[in-house]
Amino acid sequence: MQVRDRIHRSINESTNSRVVMWSFFEALILIAMTLGQVYYLKRFFEVRRVV
């Protein structure tokens, strides 16, 4: 019974660390996409003067 408990605890800790790392990665991607869209929209709506 103790062996099963240790195995399950190990699996739970491994899964938890993977979920935490994935959420950080996902947050970084979300921030990068947001900054990219802001940059793109600023350039898109920029007034260009033809001289």
Backbone as JSON Lines, residues from 0, in Angstrom:
{"i":0,"aa":"M","n":[0.83,-1.2,0.0],"ca":[0.0,0.0,0.0],"c":[0.86,1.26,0.0]}
{"i":1,"aa":"Q","n":[1.95,1.23,0.75],"ca":[2.84,2.39,0.79],"c":[3.53,2.61,-0.55]}
{"i":2,"aa":"V","n":[3.82,1.51,-1.22],"ca":[4.47,1.63,-2.53],"c":[3.52,2.3,-3.51]}
{"i":3,"aa":"R","n":[2.26,1.88,-3.51],"ca":[1.28,2.52,-4.38],"c":[1.13,4.0,-4.07]}
{"i":4,"aa":"D","n":[1.14,4.33,-2.78],"ca":[1.02,5.73,-2.37],"c":[2.19,6.54,-2.89]}
{"i":5,"aa":"R","n":[3.41,5.99,-2.78],"ca":[4.59,6.7,-3.28],"c":[4.53,6.88,-4.8]}
{"i":6,"aa":"I","n":[4.08,5.87,-5.49],"ca":[3.98,5.96,-6.96],"c":[2.96,7.02,-7.35]}
{"i":7,"aa":"H","n":[1.8,7.0,-6.71],"ca":[0.77,7.99,-7.03],"c":[1.22,9.4,-6.67]}
{"i":8,"aa":"R","n":[1.92,9.55,-5.56],"ca":[2.43,10.86,-5.17],"c":[3.43,11.37,-6.21]}
{"i":9,"aa":"S","n":[4.29,10.48,-6.69],"ca":[5.27,10.86,-7.71],"c":[4.58,11.28,-9.0]}
{"i":10,"aa":"I","n":[3.57,10.53,-9.4],"ca":[2.83,10.87,-10.62],"c":[2.12,12.21,-10.45]}
{"i":11,"aa":"N","n":[1.52,12.45,-9.29],"ca":[0.82,13.71,-9.03],"c":[1.78,14.89,-9.06]}
{"i":12,"aa":"E","n":[2.95,14.75,-8.45],"ca":[3.92,15.84,-8.44],"c":[4.44,16.12,-9.85]}
{"i":13,"aa":"S","n":[4.68,15.07,-10.61],"ca":[5.15,15.24,-11.98],"c":[4.1,15.95,-12.83]}
{"i":14,"aa":"T","n":[2.86,15.52,-12.7],"ca":[1.78,16.14,-13.46],"c":[1.6,17.6,-13.06]}
{"i":15,"aa":"N","n":[1.69,17.87,-11.76],"ca":[1.54,19.24,-11.27],"c":[2.63,20.14,-11.84]}
{"i":16,"aa":"S","n":[3.87,19.68,-11.84],"ca":[4.95,20.51,-12.37],"c":[4.79,20.74,-13.87]}
{"i":17,"aa":"R","n":[4.31,19.74,-14.59],"ca":[4.08,19.92,-16.03],"c":[2.98,20.95,-16.29]}
{"i":18,"aa":"V","n":[1.91,20.89,-15.51],"ca":[0.81,21.84,-15.68],"c":[1.27,23.26,-15.37]}
{"i":19,"aa":"V","n":[2.07,23.43,-14.33],"ca":[2.58,24.75,-13.98],"c":[3.48,25.28,-15.09]}
{"i":20,"aa":"M","n":[4.38,24.46,-15.6],"ca":[5.27,24.9,-16.68],"c":[4.47,25.24,-17.94]}
{"i":21,"aa":"W","n":[3.47,24.44,-18.25],"ca":[2.65,24.71,-19.43],"c":[1.9,26.03,-19.28]}
{"i":22,"aa":"S","n":[1.4,26.32,-18.08],"ca":[0.66,27.56,-17.88],"c":[1.59,28.77,-18.01]}
{"i":23,"aa":"F","n":[2.83,28.68,-17.53],"ca":[3.79,29.77,-17.73],"c":[4.09,29.96,-19.21]}
{"i":24,"aa":"F","n":[4.3,28.86,-19.92],"ca":[4.57,28.92,-21.36],"c":[3.4,29.55,-22.1]}
{"i":25,"aa":"E","n":[2.2,29.15,-21.73],"ca":[1.0,29.68,-22.37],"c":[0.84,31.18,-22.1]}
{"i":26,"aa":"A","n":[1.15,31.6,-20.88],"ca":[1.08,33.03,-20.54],"c":[2.09,33.83,-21.34]}
{"i":27,"aa":"L","n":[3.3,33.3,-21.51],"ca":[4.31,33.99,-22.31],"c":[3.88,34.12,-23.77]}
{"i":28,"aa":"I","n":[3.3,33.07,-24.31],"ca":[2.81,33.12,-25.69],"c":[1.69,34.15,-25.81]}
{"i":29,"aa":"L","n":[0.8,34.2,-24.84],"ca":[-0.3,35.16,-24.86],"c":[0.22,36.59,-24.82]}
{"i":30,"aa":"I","n":[1.21,36.85,-23.98],"ca":[1.79,38.19,-23.9],"c":[2.48,38.55,-25.21]}
{"i":31,"aa":"A","n":[3.22,37.62,-25.78],"ca":[3.91,37.88,-27.05],"c":[2.91,38.17,-28.17]}
{"i":32,"aa":"M","n":[1.83,37.42,-28.23],"ca":[0.82,37.66,-29.26],"c":[0.15,39.02,-29.06]}
{"i":33,"aa":"T","n":[-0.11,39.39,-27.82],"ca":[-0.72,40.69,-27.54],"c":[0.18,41.82,-27.98]}
{"i":34,"aa":"L","n":[1.46,41.74,-27.64],"ca":[2.41,42.77,-28.05],"c":[2.54,42.84,-29.57]}
{"i":35,"aa":"G","n":[2.53,41.69,-30.22],"ca":[2.59,41.66,-31.67],"c":[1.37,42.31,-32.31]}
{"i":36,"aa":"Q","n":[0.21,42.06,-31.77],"ca":[-1.0,42.66,-32.31],"c":[-1.02,44.17,-32.09]}
{"i":37,"aa":"V","n":[-0.57,44.62,-30.93],"ca":[-0.53,46.06,-30.67],"c":[0.42,46.74,-31.65]}
{"i":38,"aa":"Y","n":[1.59,46.15,-31.85],"ca":[2.56,46.71,-32.79],"c":[1.98,46.75,-34.21]}
{"i":39,"aa":"Y","n":[1.34,45.65,-34.62],"ca":[0.78,45.57,-35.97],"c":[-0.33,46.6,-36.15]}
{"i":40,"aa":"L","n":[-1.23,46.72,-35.18],"ca":[-2.34,47.66,-35.3],"c":[-1.87,49.11,-35.27]}
{"i":41,"aa":"K","n":[-0.84,49.41,-34.49],"ca":[-0.28,50.76,-34.5],"c":[0.26,51.1,-35.88]}
{"i":42,"aa":"R","n":[0.96,50.18,-36.48],"ca":[1.5,50.43,-37.82],"c":[0.39,50.5,-38.86]}
{"i":43,"aa":"F","n":[-0.66,49.7,-38.68],"ca":[-1.75,49.65,-39.65],"c":[-2.51,50.97,-39.68]}
{"i":44,"aa":"F","n":[-2.76,51.55,-38.51],"ca":[-3.55,52.77,-38.44],"c":[-2.7,54.04,-38.43]}
{"i":45,"aa":"E","n":[-1.42,53.89,-38.64],"ca":[-0.54,55.05,-38.67],"c":[-0.86,55.9,-39.9]}
{"i":46,"aa":"V","n":[-0.91,57.21,-39.71],"ca":[-1.22,58.12,-40.82],"c":[0.06,58.33,-41.63]}
{"i":47,"aa":"R","n":[-0.03,58.02,-42.9],"ca":[1.11,58.21,-43.78],"c":[0.86,59.41,-44.66]}
{"i":48,"aa":"R","n":[1.79,60.31,-44.64],"ca":[1.66,61.52,-45.44],"c":[2.49,61.38,-46.71]}
{"i":49,"aa":"V","n":[1.87,61.7,-47.82],"ca":[2.58,61.67,-49.09],"c":[2.94,63.1,-49.44]}
{"i":50,"aa":"V","n":[4.23,63.35,-49.61],"ca":[4.69,64.72,-49.89],"c":[4.9,64.9,-51.36]}
